[in-house]
Amino acid sequence: MTTPQPSEGAELRLIGLTKRFGPVTAVDNLHLQVASGAFIALLGPSGCGKTTTLRMVAGLEDPTAGQILLGDTDLTGLKPYRRPVNTVFQSYALFPHLDIYENVAFGLRRSGVKDVKAQVGQMLELVQLTGFERRRPSQVSGGQAQRVALARALVNHPKMLLLDEPLGALDLKLRREMQLTLKRIQEEVRITFLHVTHDQEEAMTMADTIAVMSSGHIEQLGHPEELYERPRTRFVANFLGQSNLLRTTVSGRNGDLAVLRIADTTVAVPADRVPSSGSEVHVGVRPEKLDLVAADEAVPQGRNALEAVVIDTSFMGTSTQYLVRTGWGQELTVFAQNRHTEVVAPGTLVRLTWRPEHAFVLEADAETPAAPRPAPVP
């Protein structure tokens, strides 16, 4: 396959970007730097400001304040058609009266390119649609239509491609296939992709950098693994997957481990993850990091352990989800892989165990109740 020549990349910088709609601030003094050739996802719930940010980069919304720089060029006041960026929307926005070939060629013809055959053929090969040239958009599947939209957006060699929830209209199987296709295409053309999505799995599958957004600002920016394993806020911990948060008090050190007290027991985490003794912190453990074992089973050395009672089970195919309740009334979630083991029935007393390094630590707040301290022995 002949890979299309990448356009010269450029770094994207958003400086104090703000957008207000009357009394509502959709994007609030946002700062973001995206390296040339990166695949970055803006991830967050509806109303967090991610789509508004993308639309300002595209020139479809004017910022209330701030700058949009692509390399040394200030895009802030430029019309959309003068910006070296293209956008792929969820709706594809293909021309129904034109065949696939002419849909892809449209941007080239509009730019005055006379001989478009080689470039259109190259792009259709890139998106694996060679042979579909004379079909109409209504004659191809949703995934194929999405690839046509990609080819049309890339054929003019933009310095950045903007993707506005491009896979939202596809079914689950096709969406997962397109995630891999998008990642492959980005690696081949080597231009910057700025992708907006509310789907955490989609962001983690494709992007090399994720910006988790909430209320118009970025909560945390980093590699998918970093955000998942070391979230810095409750919002990130609970939006990017599920988390069990235990409110504890730092009581001391034991070598490389910090010892934290919760109710009538202690747990340990790596000492470099916690502040000074006496501080209250949340210890976070992902449901799949917890092992659920019988209450009378010996706890392997070096693992944390908490007693709990199973209150509900849900079969989820590859795993079973357990909802358990601790002695102080907090409900926790455990994901156990289905490996021909019997499901633990509700009402069973169990132990939850996990390795200290599998926990992350957040500053405590008022949202999670602390475990009650045991009454003093008279």
LINFENGI-V335362 format. One record per pair of residues at least 12 apart in sequence whose C-alpha atoms are under 7 Angstrom apart, sorted by the first residue. I is the first residue (numbers start at 1). J is the second residue. Records with the same first field share a line. If there is no record, write none. Layout:
BEGIN
I=J, J
END
This chain:
BEGIN
2=122
3=126, 188
4=122, 189
5=189
6=157, 189, 190, 191
7=157, 158, 159
8=159
9=36, 37, 159, 191
10=36, 70, 71, 159
11=34, 35, 36, 70, 71
12=33, 34, 35, 69, 70, 71
13=32, 33, 34, 68, 69, 70
14=30, 31, 32, 33, 67, 68, 69
15=30, 31, 32, 66, 67, 68
16=29, 30, 31, 65, 66, 67
17=29, 30, 31, 63, 65, 66, 67
18=30, 63, 64, 65, 66
19=63, 64, 65
20=64
26=49, 216
27=49, 53, 216, 217
28=216, 217
30=217
36=191, 192
37=190, 191, 192
38=192, 193, 208
39=192, 193, 194, 207, 208, 209
40=193, 194, 195, 207, 208, 209, 210
41=194, 195, 196, 203, 207, 209, 210, 211
42=195, 196, 197, 210, 211, 212, 213
43=196, 197, 198, 200, 203, 210, 211, 212, 213
44=197, 198, 212, 213, 214
45=198
48=213, 214, 215, 216
49=215, 216
50=196, 213
51=164, 196
58=80, 85
59=79, 80
60=80
84=158, 159, 160
85=158, 159, 160, 161
86=153, 158, 160, 161, 162
87=153, 161, 162, 163
88=149, 150, 153, 162, 163, 164, 166
89=163, 164, 165, 166
90=164, 165, 166, 167, 168, 169
92=145, 146, 149
94=137, 149
96=136, 137, 138
98=136
99=133, 134, 135, 136, 137
100=132, 133, 134, 135, 136, 137, 148
101=120, 133, 134
103=152
104=120, 148, 151, 152
105=120, 152
107=156
108=156
119=155
120=155
123=151, 155
124=151
127=147, 151
142=170
143=174, 178
159=191, 192
160=191, 192, 193
161=192, 193, 194
162=193, 194, 195
163=194, 195, 196
164=195, 196
165=196, 197
179=202, 205, 206
183=206
200=240
204=224
208=223, 224
209=222, 223, 224
210=222, 223, 224
212=236
228=240
230=360
232=362
233=362
242=286, 287
243=284, 285, 286, 287
244=284, 285, 286, 287, 332, 333
245=282, 283, 284, 285
246=282, 283, 284
247=281, 282, 283, 364, 368, 369, 370, 371
248=260, 261, 262, 280, 281, 282, 283, 370
249=261, 262, 278, 279, 280, 281
250=277, 278, 279, 280
251=277, 278
252=277
256=270, 271
257=269, 270, 271
258=270, 271
262=371
263=371, 372, 373, 374
264=373, 374
267=304
268=304, 356
269=356, 357, 359
270=356, 357
273=361
274=361
280=364
281=361, 362, 363, 364
282=361, 362, 363, 364
283=359, 360, 361, 362
284=359, 360, 361
285=358, 359, 360
287=333, 334, 335
288=334, 335, 336
289=354, 358
290=334, 352, 353, 354
291=352, 353, 354
292=350, 351, 352, 353
293=350, 351, 352
294=350, 351
295=349, 350, 351
303=353, 354, 355, 356
304=353, 354, 355, 356
305=351, 352, 353, 354
306=351, 352, 353
307=326, 350, 351, 352
308=324, 325, 326, 327, 349, 350, 351
309=324, 325, 326, 347, 348, 349, 350
310=322, 323, 324, 325, 345, 346, 347, 348, 349
311=323, 324, 325, 346, 347
312=346
318=337, 338
319=335, 336, 337, 338
320=335, 336, 337, 338
321=333, 334, 335, 336
322=334, 335
328=371, 372
END
